[in-house]
Amino acid sequence: MTLFETLKDRCRPEWEAYIRHEFVEKLGEGTLPIDVFRDYLIQDFHFLVQFARANALAAFKSRTLADITAAHQATGAIIAETGLHLRLTERWGIPRAELEAAAEKQATVAYTRYVLDAGMSGDLLDLHVALAPCTIGYAEIGALLQPRLADHGDVSGSGDGVGRDVAEHPYGEWIAEYSGEEFTAASAAAIAQLDQLAAGGLSDQRLYELTEVFSTATRLEADFWQQALDSVG
């Protein structure tokens, strides 16, 4: 069993509350109010900025060229991911200047600064465990939601390379992004890196500490979903 699977099993209630949150379920069904999704995207843009900082911190915390390279690649992937948010927010009339000027909300600050604090006060493994609910969890959520696309149209592709099912689902582009090959491969690499960092075994105390980090980060991710739901009365 991978370290990620071990941590997930030890935090099963928190994990299920995160990946099957009401926000996620409504997004998959296509019934999530647009204003809720827009609020999420704005906050997720700031979330990704802080996660880019966290991966830059991972490079600083690294002791091998391989780990530095992985941190560099992850930072680049996160910067590329912001492109999805910029496309979607622009489509709904939110210019980049407004996006960048929007204030970070409480749940956004709570999770992202927790991750940075875990990295600053701990080692590289602590940091990657704190990142795992995002770096690995979003791929799991994408895989859970991907079959929902077929409910909204033909699963064959359109001429522009975007499946008609993606185009017809109101959040098809988001689901396709996180269920796609690139993000799935990045998730698998993150799982493997956790095992590499834990090579040699973990004491019971160390596993307990990492479980606490993983549990807290997962709960803060669920709070991030809830923040978006609460944005519309």
C-alpha positions, 0 to 999 in steps of 0.5 A: 500500500502506498503512503497516500493510500495509508493516509487516506485510509486513516482519514477516510471520513474526512476524505469522503467528505472532501471528494463527495462534497455537495459542491463536487456532486452538484458540479458533476450533475451540472446543477451547481449555480454559475455564481458559486462556480465563479466565486470558486474560480476566483478563489482558486486562482489565488489558491494556485498562486499560493500553491506555486509558492509552496512548490517553490518552497519544495525546491528550496527544501529539496536535497536532490536534483531529482526533487528540485526538478520535480518541484520545478515541473510542478510549479510550471504545471500550476502556472499552466493550470491558471490558464484554465481559470483565466479562460473560464473567468474571461468567458463569464466577463471577469477580466484578469485585473478584477480576478487578481484584485479580488480579496482572498477569502478566509478558507483560501487563506486558511488552507494555503497558509497551512500548507506553507506553514507545514513546509516551513516548519517541517520537511519536504515530506510534510509539505508534500503530504499537505499538498496531497489533497489537492495534487492527488485529490483533484485527479480522483475527483476528476475520475469520479466526475468524468462519467457524468460528461456522457450524460450531457451529450455524445462522447465522440469528439468534435472537430476542434478536439473538444468532445461534444460531451465536454462542450455540452456539460456546463462544467465539462472543461473543468472536469476534462482538465482534472480527469485528463491524462496530464493531471492523472499522470501528475497525480501518479507522480505525486503518489510515487514521490511520497513513497520515495520521500518515505523510503526507509520506513516511518515510525509510528510517531512519524506516521501519526504526525503525517496523518494529522497533516493530511487530515487537516489539509483534507478538512481545509479543502472541504472548507474551500468547497463550502466557502464557494457554496456559502458565497450565494445566499 
